[in-house]
Amino acid sequence: MRILVTYFNLKYRMLFHALREALLTEIRDTIRAGTFTERSLARFLGVSQPHIHNVLNGSRSLTFHLADHIITKLEIPWETLISIATPGKK
């Protein structure tokens, strides 16, 4: 039973990790496209620019609360994140 639980945890932890990375990729692409700067995105989200910068460069982790807030405010469809997180799969 313990082996099954460990496998289950690893499988879905990887999925959440992949979704988090997909969200960060989507945010970076939005900034590169010129839709937002780090500063304007931070203002739009109601967080500090240094915090956004640190999340994007990996100095701070992206919390579930902030991830949910970003997805809601930027209206990012789940399908987009899933397609980024699992390339080549449908």
C-alpha positions in Angstrom: 0.0 0.0 0.0 2.8 2.4 0.9 4.4 2.0 -2.6 1.1 2.8 -4.3 0.6 6.0 -2.1 4.2 7.1 -2.9 3.7 6.6 -6.6 0.4 8.5 -6.5 2.0 11.4 -4.6 5.0 11.6 -7.0 2.8 11.4 -10.1 0.6 14.3 -9.1 3.3 16.3 -7.5 5.0 16.3 -10.9 1.8 17.4 -12.5 1.4 20.4 -10.1 5.1 21.2 -10.7 4.5 21.1 -14.4 1.4 23.3 -14.2 3.3 25.8 -12.0 6.1 26.0 -14.5 3.5 26.4 -17.3 2.0 29.3 -15.5 5.4 30.9 -15.0 6.2 30.4 -18.7 2.8 32.0 -19.7 3.6 35.0 -17.5 7.1 35.4 -18.9 5.7 35.2 -22.4 3.2 37.8 -21.6 6.0 40.1 -20.4 8.2 39.3 -23.4 5.2 40.1 -25.7 5.0 43.6 -24.2 1.5 43.1 -22.8 2.8 43.9 -19.3 6.1 44.9 -17.8 7.0 43.4 -14.4 6.0 46.7 -12.8 2.6 47.0 -14.6 1.8 43.3 -13.9 2.6 43.8 -10.2 0.4 46.8 -10.0 -2.4 45.0 -11.9 -2.1 42.0 -9.5 -1.7 44.2 -6.4 1.6 42.8 -5.4 5.1 44.4 -5.2 7.3 44.5 -8.3 10.2 42.9 -6.4 8.0 40.0 -5.4 6.9 39.4 -9.0 10.6 39.6 -10.2 11.7 37.1 -7.5 8.9 34.7 -8.4 9.8 34.9 -12.1 13.5 34.4 -11.6 13.0 31.6 -9.1 14.3 33.3 -5.9 10.8 32.9 -4.4 8.3 30.2 -5.0 4.9 30.7 -6.6 2.3 30.1 -3.9 -1.0 28.5 -4.7 -2.7 31.7 -3.6 -0.7 33.9 -6.0 -1.1 31.4 -8.8 -4.9 31.3 -8.4 -4.9 35.1 -8.3 -2.8 35.4 -11.5 -4.9 32.9 -13.3 -8.1 34.7 -12.3 -6.9 38.2 -13.0 -5.2 37.4 -16.4 -8.1 35.0 -17.3 -5.7 32.3 -18.3 -7.7 29.2 -19.4 -6.7 25.9 -17.8 -6.5 24.3 -21.2 -3.6 26.7 -22.0 -1.6 25.7 -18.9 -2.3 22.0 -19.5 -1.2 22.2 -23.1 2.1 24.0 -22.1 2.6 21.5 -19.2 2.0 18.4 -21.4 3.3 19.1 -24.9 2.4 16.5 -27.5 -0.5 15.0 -25.4 -4.2 15.6 -26.0 
